[in-house]
């Protein structure tokens, strides 16, 4: 799936690998521990570039339904652009 955030990469996006629910859960847990671990995991396991991995980790919601940028609390889709601030959110329910 190709995703883009107008606040980070306005003209281009990145391809997000298909992740199973268990992989999403592991990635979310790693992100909560340390974003560095998540970036390393994505680079090692999926062969993403460091920039792509950082982009993904920066957009993973720490709290389901809550925008990372403006704290809008009504996000209801898995990959959603916040209607308030326009930021991309990886809104994974694990």
C-alpha atoms as one frame of an Amber mdcrd trajectory, in Angstrom:
protein
   0.000   0.000   0.000   1.348   3.402  -0.947   0.809   6.117   1.659   1.793
   9.753   1.886   1.598  12.530   4.423   1.262  16.108   3.238   3.262  17.271
   6.246   6.249  14.979   5.596   6.415  14.047   1.922   3.924  16.186   0.039
   4.685  14.910  -3.487   5.778  11.366  -2.933   4.798   8.533  -0.677   6.232
   5.235   0.432   5.164   1.650  -0.039   4.142   0.070   3.274   4.635  -3.716
   3.367   1.636  -5.922   4.083   1.792  -6.593   7.811  -0.139  -9.278   9.663
  -1.962  -8.316  12.880   0.766  -9.998  14.948   3.481  -8.047  13.097   1.581
  -4.804  13.667   1.313  -5.628  17.352   5.048  -6.385  17.586   5.903  -3.167
  15.759   3.617  -1.140  18.030   5.194  -2.696  21.137   8.685  -1.944  19.813
   7.653   1.635  19.009   6.364   2.137  22.542   9.660   0.802  23.968  11.887
   2.753  21.603  11.327   3.997  18.068  14.940   3.022  17.323  14.062  -0.658
  17.868  11.131  -0.352  15.467  13.246   1.262  12.767  15.891  -1.452  13.113
  13.218  -4.166  12.980  11.725  -2.777   9.757  15.138  -2.397   8.130  16.286
  -5.891   9.143  13.084  -7.857   8.508  11.526  -6.035   5.552  14.625  -4.588
   3.894  13.282  -1.045   3.978  15.603   1.926   3.795  16.288   3.800   7.014
  14.225   6.756   5.749  11.208   4.554   4.905  11.386   2.783   8.266  11.572
   6.101  10.155   8.620   7.418   8.146   6.495   4.410   9.106   7.473   4.521
  12.786   6.796   8.270  12.977   3.218   7.712  11.798   2.294   4.742  14.020
  -0.278   5.826  16.616   0.769   5.177  20.186  -2.920   5.297  21.223  -5.615
   3.844  18.979  -7.904   6.515  17.555  -5.731   9.457  18.650  -3.833  11.571
  16.103  -0.088  11.715  16.752   0.136  15.358  15.755  -2.926  17.213  17.071
  -4.542  14.671  19.460  -7.809  14.544  17.457  -9.553  11.564  19.060 -11.962
  10.217  16.464  -9.745   8.325  14.018 -11.529   5.158  12.932  -9.613   3.737
   9.947  -6.363   1.804   9.821  -4.456   4.249   7.570  -6.111   7.609   7.987
  -5.355  11.242   7.331  -6.506  13.320  10.291  -9.436  15.539   9.273  -8.252
  18.256  11.674  -4.532  18.638  10.852  -4.035  16.496   7.730  -1.376  14.253
   9.266  -1.159  10.592   8.247  -1.793   8.093  11.046  -1.170   4.336  11.086
  -4.097   3.699  13.388  -3.499   0.025  14.214  -5.848  -1.633  16.676  -3.782
  -4.358  18.334
